[in-house]
Amino acid sequence: MEPLPGIRIRRLRLVGMERSYDVDFTSGQRVRNLSLIAGAFSSGKTAVLEFIAYGLGAKRHPRHQEVLRRVRSCLLEVELSGEPHVIERSVGEPSKVAFVRRGTLDNTTVSRAESRTIDPPGAQESLSPSC
């Protein structure tokens, strides 16, 4: 079976000083065809979506005090044309650099991380798409 083109979200990990927070969009090592994010009022559903966007190149991440106190980096595991990659950005002051490496969140030895700038869109070596 040929891999689907584009980006497929596999997992989100928010790394904190005391613990990590994981959201998994896979089932049996495969990305689910459909994932739902459900929870009680103010439980972080929108923050999950905003951190996914941040991992993919958005300029800002959630600025809630509980996030800023507990989270140090955002790691997003994605499939790029069927190959797993991890995108990492620091949390606090929104970063203009992302680090991208082949592999999964659990396997850090597959390849060395490469730095990619977020701004300006369309720049060579940029994570942001051309406009």
C-alpha positions as semicolon CSV with decimal commas, in nm:
position;residue;x (nm);y (nm);z (nm)
1;M;0,000;0,000;0,000
2;E;0,144;0,336;-0,104
3;P;0,173;0,603;0,171
4;L;-0,072;0,889;0,159
5;P;0,075;1,224;0,053
6;G;0,092;1,517;0,292
7;I;0,115;1,544;0,669
8;R;-0,065;1,310;0,908
9;I;-0,060;1,387;1,282
10;R;0,051;1,087;1,490
11;R;0,117;1,216;1,843
12;L;0,158;1,535;2,042
13;R;0,384;1,549;2,346
14;L;0,413;1,852;2,571
15;V;0,730;1,815;2,776
16;G;0,732;1,969;3,121
17;M;0,980;1,985;3,405
18;E;0,781;1,741;3,621
19;R;0,599;1,530;3,359
20;S;0,500;1,504;2,995
21;Y;0,149;1,527;2,852
22;D;0,071;1,299;2,554
23;V;-0,211;1,290;2,300
24;D;-0,207;0,989;2,068
25;F;-0,386;0,985;1,731
26;T;-0,273;0,632;1,638
27;S;-0,424;0,289;1,672
28;G;-0,189;-0,008;1,641
29;Q;0,097;0,213;1,512
30;R;-0,123;0,352;1,230
31;V;-0,279;0,697;1,217
32;R;-0,653;0,673;1,273
33;N;-0,877;0,774;0,985
34;L;-1,075;0,992;1,224
35;S;-0,982;1,124;1,569
36;L;-1,205;1,313;1,808
37;I;-1,088;1,542;2,084
38;A;-1,346;1,536;2,362
39;G;-1,348;1,646;2,724
40;A;-1,507;1,858;2,990
41;F;-1,523;2,237;2,976
42;S;-1,174;2,393;3,013
43;S;-0,995;2,058;2,991
44;G;-0,753;2,158;2,712
45;K;-0,923;2,053;2,386
46;T;-0,851;2,383;2,212
47;A;-0,497;2,389;2,355
48;V;-0,429;2,051;2,188
49;L;-0,533;2,192;1,850
50;E;-0,334;2,513;1,907
51;F;-0,020;2,315;1,998
52;I;-0,059;2,103;1,683
53;A;-0,080;2,425;1,480
54;Y;0,224;2,562;1,668
55;G;0,421;2,246;1,589
56;L;0,331;2,291;1,222
57;G;0,453;2,651;1,213
58;A;0,192;2,879;1,375
59;K;0,340;3,191;1,531
60;R;0,192;3,140;1,880
61;H;0,104;2,865;2,126
62;P;-0,153;2,873;2,411
63;R;-0,055;3,139;2,665
64;H;-0,255;3,009;2,965
65;Q;-0,066;3,043;3,293
66;E;-0,090;2,669;3,368
67;V;0,072;2,599;3,029
68;L;0,351;2,853;3,076
69;R;0,427;2,718;3,425
70;R;0,432;2,350;3,329
71;V;0,532;2,306;2,963
72;R;0,883;2,362;2,824
73;S;0,862;2,218;2,471
74;C;0,614;2,095;2,212
75;L;0,698;1,777;2,019
76;L;0,477;1,677;1,730
77;E;0,518;1,334;1,569
78;V;0,391;1,339;1,211
79;E;0,400;1,124;0,900
80;L;0,547;1,301;0,599
81;S;0,467;1,091;0,292
82;G;0,455;0,780;0,511
83;E;0,781;0,842;0,703
84;P;0,765;0,934;1,075
85;H;0,923;1,266;1,176
86;V;0,931;1,469;1,496
87;I;0,900;1,848;1,502
88;E;1,013;2,022;1,821
89;R;0,958;2,383;1,927
90;S;1,025;2,548;2,261
91;V;0,740;2,685;2,470
92;G;0,747;3,013;2,660
93;E;0,846;3,289;2,427
94;P;0,722;3,161;2,089
95;S;1,021;3,033;1,894
96;K;1,108;3,118;1,535
97;V;1,295;2,789;1,493
98;A;1,175;2,429;1,479
99;F;1,393;2,122;1,496
100;V;1,291;1,838;1,264
101;R;1,427;1,483;1,272
102;R;1,329;1,149;1,126
103;G;1,191;0,895;1,370
104;T;0,932;0,879;1,644
105;L;0,891;1,034;1,987
106;D;1,010;0,709;2,144
107;N;1,308;0,657;1,911
108;T;1,550;0,949;1,925
109;T;1,844;0,782;1,749
110;V;1,710;0,759;1,391
111;S;1,859;1,087;1,267
112;R;2,008;1,417;1,377
113;A;1,765;1,709;1,414
114;E;1,783;1,983;1,153
115;S;1,697;2,344;1,233
116;R;1,419;2,506;1,028
117;T;1,315;2,869;1,056
118;I;0,948;2,956;1,089
119;D;0,969;3,305;0,933
120;P;0,947;3,425;0,663
121;P;0,702;3,204;0,471
122;G;0,851;3,069;0,152
123;A;1,213;3,115;0,258
124;Q;1,447;2,832;0,170
125;E;1,485;2,590;0,465
126;S;1,162;2,729;0,617
127;L;0,899;2,515;0,790
128;S;0,626;2,757;0,679
129;P;0,467;2,706;0,337
130;S;0,503;2,952;0,052
131;C;0,233;3,214;0,027
